[in-house]
Amino acid sequence: AVQENEEAACLGAAMIGAVSGGDFRNYKEAVDKCVSIKEEFCPQPSPRLDGKYGLFEKLYENLAPVFAQTGKS
């Protein structure tokens, strides 16, 4: 996805500060209020990419407990 805001790093830093400062309850709320998508891309199925996505899913599942410890997911 391509964001409307071209300064994604700065926006991300501002959202982290806003969540830390209590302006938003969590990162999802910050994203919902601050991020707008200009364009989305939908990749076509590919055996090569399917394998990489499977690896991503395993990594995410194993890191989920770490994400949960932040309490702000």
C-alpha positions in Angstrom: 0.0 0.0 0.0 1.1 3.5 -0.7 0.3 6.1 1.9 -1.0 9.6 1.2 1.7 11.0 3.6 5.1 10.7 2.0 6.9 11.2 5.3 6.0 7.8 6.8 9.0 7.7 9.1 8.2 11.0 10.7 4.5 10.2 10.9 5.4 6.9 12.6 7.6 8.6 15.1 4.8 11.1 15.8 2.3 8.3 16.3 4.7 6.5 18.8 5.0 9.7 20.7 1.2 10.3 20.7 0.5 6.7 22.0 3.2 7.1 24.6 1.8 10.5 25.6 -1.7 9.2 25.9 -3.2 11.0 23.0 -4.2 7.5 21.6 -5.0 4.4 23.5 -2.9 2.1 21.3 -1.2 2.0 17.9 -4.2 0.7 16.1 -6.2 3.8 17.1 -3.3 6.0 16.0 -3.1 4.3 12.6 -6.8 4.5 12.1 -6.8 8.2 12.8 -3.5 9.2 11.1 -2.8 7.0 8.2 -4.6 7.1 4.9 -3.8 4.9 1.9 -3.5 6.4 -1.6 -3.1 3.2 -3.5 -3.0 -0.6 -2.9 -1.3 -3.3 -4.8 -2.6 -6.9 -5.0 0.2 -9.3 -6.0 -0.7 -12.3 -8.2 -0.2 -15.8 -6.7 3.3 -17.1 -7.0 4.8 -20.4 -5.7 8.0 -18.5 -4.8 6.1 -15.8 -2.8 3.9 -18.5 -1.2 7.0 -20.0 0.4 8.2 -16.7 1.6 4.8 -15.9 3.0 4.8 -19.2 4.9 8.1 -18.2 6.5 6.7 -14.8 7.4 3.7 -16.5 9.1 6.0 -18.8 11.2 8.1 -15.8 12.2 5.0 -13.8 13.2 3.5 -16.6 15.2 6.8 -17.0 17.1 7.1 -13.3 17.8 3.4 -12.7 18.8 4.2 -13.3 22.5 6.9 -10.6 22.3 4.5 -8.2 20.6 1.9 -9.0 23.3 4.4 -7.9 26.1 4.3 -4.3 24.8 0.6 -4.1 25.7 0.0 -1.6 22.9 -0.4 -3.8 19.8 
